[in-house]
Amino acid sequence: MTAEPKSLRVGETLRLRIVAHVDENILQLDNATLPDLSGFDSLGDERRCSTSGHGSDCVEVMTLSPTEAGDRTIAPTTLDAIDARNGKPSHFATNSVTIHVGGSVQPHGVTRALLDDLLKPIAILLIVGAAAYALLWGFVRRKPPPAPVPPPARPVTPATSPDPLLQLVAALARERTRACVLAVRDELRRRVGAREDETLDDLLARRATGDDPAVPGALPAVERAAFIDDFQLDGAIDDALRTLSKWHQS
């Protein structure tokens, strides 16, 4: 069981990742008991199991937001299963995880910021009003000569907003962390219109393409990097970046 990040503030989010391997092919992991998550708000929970010739790898990723400051230890996740070594019912447990949670913004800081937000517009209005009054008084006392007609302004070409996916891929190439992989995955799923309960197999089955038919081609590699074991993460990121590079060139 791992958490990322392990240091954050009240109101921010972290991802709690629980990984289990069993020596049989299963679609979901039963008899698992999650730890007590009091002091956290749950913002989402995603589970999946992938099978191979050596059993099944099951991953659960929970998005949490701490509600209290301090050092908080999340107890192990437990599992009741048959021990393949002796064939007896056994009780298994993950490691525990300790999270450091900093305090939220102090109330007096919020009050001061609120006062600044209120006072600045008032001061600007007073300055503008005084300037307008001075100009009006000058026009009344002395009528200025007609102002020359300015030349027509050149049309302004609107700036092209950067593609958020390209920015996320660049961040992944720089930092190569699971958090960056998950950010790229979320953007790809958003582009194909994926629902929260839809898996990769569901998206491929309905041939979800969104606005760009090349995007689904990058989803399998990014999905694999998002849920692979930590010791295989670096190679999976290399594969995902190669796939994303081909998508960008296309």
N, C-alpha and C positions, 0 to 999 in steps of 0.2 A: 504494500500500500504506500503510495507516494502522494505528496501534495505540492502544487506549484501555483503561486509562489509560497514560500514558508514564512514570509514577513510581509504584512500588509496592514491597512488601516480599516477601521470600522466603516462599513458601507461598500468597500471594495470586494472583488470576487476572487476566488481561488478554485482550482479544479482538483478534486480528490479522486485518484485513479487506483482501482483495485483490480489486480490481475491474478487469475487462477488457472492452473493447468490440471486436467484430469485425463486418465488413460482410457477414455471411452468417448465415442462420438455422441454429443448431446447438442440440443438446440438452445437450451437455457440451463442455468445453474440453479438447482433447487437446494433447499436446506441451508442457505447462507444467511447469516444474521448480521445486519449492518450495525455499526457502533452508535452510541447515543450522540446525537448531533445537536444537543441543546446549546444555545449560544450562537447558532448559525441559522440563517434562512436558506432553504433549499430553492435554487433557481432553475434546476433542471437535472435530469437523470437519464443517462443513455447506456444501454446494455447491449452486448452482442457476443456471440460465440462463433468461432471459426474452427472447422474440423480439418484434420489431416490424417495421414496414415499412422500418426503417433498419438492420437487422442484429440482433445479439444482445448483451445485457448479461449478463456472467457474474460472479458474486460467490462468493467462498469466505471463510467466517468460521471461524477456528481459535481455540479457547479454550486458552490456555497458562498454565502456572504456573511461575515461575522457581525454580530450585533453588540458585542461587549469587548472592551479592551483587555489586554493581558496575555500571558502565555497560556495557551489552551492545548491540552493533549487529547487527541482523538484516539480512543481505545481501538484495539484490533477488531477487524472483521473476522467472524468465526464461521466454520463450515463443518457440518456433521456428514461424514461419508465413510465408505468402506476403505480401509487401508489396503492398497494393492500388495503390500509386502507381506501381510499376514492374514488378509481376508477378514479382519475383525472391524466392527464399527468403531470409528475413532472421531476425535474432536480436533480439528485443525484451526489455527489462528494465524493471521498476518501479524506484521509488526505494528506498533503504534506510531503515530505521527504527532509532533509538537509544532504548533503554529504560534508565531508572535504577532499579536494584533495591537497596533498603535491606536491612540485615541482619535476621535473625530475632531473637526474644527471647533475651537472654543467659541462659546456663545458670544463673548464680547467681541471676538473677531468678526463674527457674522453681523452683529449690530453695527460695528464701525463701518463695515463694507456697505451695509444697507444705507447708513447715513450718507456715506460718500456718494452712493448712487443717486440719492435724492437731492443732495445739495449741489452737485456738479451741474445738472441740467438747469436748476434755478439760477445759478450764477451765470451760466451761459445766456439764459433768457434775459437777465438784467443787462448784461453787456450789449447784447444785440439790440435790446429796446433802447438803451441810451444812444447807441450809434445811429439807429434809425431816426430817433428824435432830433439828433444833431443835424443829420442830413436834411430832414424835412424843414427844419428852421432855416438852414442855409438856402434851400430852394425858395422859401417864402421871401426872404430878404433880397435875394439876387437870383434872377432866372438865368441859369447857365446856358451857354450856346448849345445848339443841337449837337448831340454826340454823333461822331462818325459811325456809319454803318459798318459793323465788323464783317470781315470776310466769312463766308460759310465755313463752318467747322468741318474738319475731315471726319468721315464716319469712323467710329471706334469699332475695331474688330474684337469681338468678345474672345476672351482667353479660354482656351480649351481646358476643361477641368481634367486633372490627372485620373487615370484609371485606378480605382482603389485596389484591384487585384494585382496590378503591376507593382504597386507600392508594397503590398503584403508579401509578394514573392521576393522583392528586393530585401525586405526585412528578414525573411527566412534565410536567404543566401548569406546575410551578414551574421545573424545570431544563431541559426541552426538549433533552435530549441523546440520542444513539443508544443509550447504555447504558440509559437509562430506557425507551426504546422496546423494547429487547430483553427487559427485565425484564417489561414488560406482555405481550409476545408469549409468553414462557415460561409465564406464569400462565394465559393463555388456552389454550395448547396443553395444559397440565396439566388444565384443566377439561374439555376434550373427550376426554381420554385418548389424546393423540397419542403415537405411538412416535417414537424419535429418528430413524428412517429415513423417516418419513412426511412428505411435502411438503404444501403447502396444497391442491394439486389432489387428492392422495390423501384428505385429510380431507373435502373437499367432495364427492368421489365417493362416499364411504361415509356421507355425511350425518352426520358425527360431531357430536353436540350435548352430550354430557356431561349434567350435571344441569340445565343452563339452555339451552333451545333458542335464546335470543337471543344467546348468546356467539359462535357461528360467524359471525353477521352482522358482528361487529367484526373478525374475523380478517383479511380481505383488506386493509383499510385499515392495520392495524398491520403486516402482513407487508410491504406496500409501503414503509412508513416505515422498516422495519428494514434494508432492502437497497437503498434508493435512493441516488443520488449525493449527496455532501455539499451541493452548491449547491441541491439540491431538498429537502433534509431538512426545513427549517422549514415549507414548505407542506404536506409530507406529514404532519408532526406535527399541523398544524391540522386536516387531513382526519380523521386518526385520532381526535383529541380530539372532533370533532363526532360521529363514529360512536359512540364510547364514551359520549358524553353521551346520545345517543338510546337506547342500550342500557340505561343506568342509569335513565332516566326510564320505560322500559318495564317 
